[in-house]
Amino acid sequence: MVYEYVNRGFLCRHPQDKSIVLHGYINETNYRNNPRPLDPETEKQADKFFEDTAFTPTR
């Protein structure tokens, strides 16, 4: 079996504290010859998480 891994998301540093790194992603794993689309509800939840992520000031 040959698998295909598709990641979608972000990797970024906090604008005020460069020692803080945020990695948010969703991973889709499929058989290469038989891809399955991501469940629409799961994709909707992932998109909301990505859109709602915001940094707050550090202490």
C-alpha positions, 0 to 999 in steps of 0.5 A: 500500500502506498499512502499519501499525506496531505497537510493544511494549516500554518506554522508561525512565531508569536509576533512579540515572543519569538520563542513561541511557535504555533503549529496548527494543521489538519492531516489527511491520509489516503491510499494514493490510488484511492483518495477520499475527500475530507468529511465536509463537517471536519473540514468546516471545523478545521477552517473555523479553527484556522480562521479563529486563531489569534495571538494575544499579548504576552506577559 
